[in-house]
Every structure is written in structure tokens, then in C-alpha cells.
Amino acid sequence: MNKDQVKGRVKEAEGKVKEVTGKVIGNKDLEQKGIIEKTVGQVQADYGDLKRDLKKDR
């Protein structure tokens, strides 16, 4: 795994925690921030996956 994959997966997990916490306590702002952070993490992880795949093809 490369740095982008790891950082992306961590952001994804942190975002999911914030999203669920926001739902449980009824805080829509925290829930939205969690969704955004989770999405950013997914994009970063996907970028890391793409970098890995391109490196493999060389």
C-alpha cells in the first residue's frame, strides 16, 4: 500500500465515525462533515489505487 491509499482509508474511517456520531446525537452538521470527509478519503484511496496500478503496468 502507498501513502495515499493508507491516508485515504484512514480519512474514510474517520468520516464514517463522524457521520454515525452525527446521526446518533442528531447533529446534522457533524453528519455532513463526516460524509464529506468519508468521500474525500474514498477519492484519495482511489487515487492511491490508480498510482499502484499504473506502477504495476510499467
N, C-alpha and C positions, 0 to 999 in steps of 0.2 A: 504494500500500500504506500502511496505517496502522501505528501503533506496535505494536499488539497482533499484527498479522499478522507483522511483522518479528521481534519478540521471540519469538513462538511458534515460528516456523520455526527460529530460532537454537537455542532450547531443544530442539526436536526433533532437530536435528543433533547437539548436544552429548550428548543422551541416547542416540542411536544409537551414537556413538563409545564411550561408557561401556559400553553393552550389549555391543558387539562385543569391546571390550578385556577385559571380564569373562569372556566366553566363551573367548577365546584363552588367557588366563592362568589360567583355572579359578577365578576369584574370583566366587562366586555373589552375594555382597553387592553388588559393583560392578555386576554384570549386572542385578540387581534395581533398583538405584538408577537405572541407565540406562533401564530400561523405564519406571519411574515418571516420570522427567524427560521422556522422549520423549512419554508420554501427556499430561503437563501441557502440554507445548509444542503438541501437537495441539489440545487444548482451547482454549488461548489463541489459536492461529491461527484456529480455527473461530469463536471469539468475534469476532475482528477481521474475518473474512469476513462475519459476520452484521451487524456495525456498518456495514460498507461497503454491504452490500445494502440495509439499511434507509435509509441516507443517499441511495442512488440512487433509491429509490422515492418520495422526497419531491418 
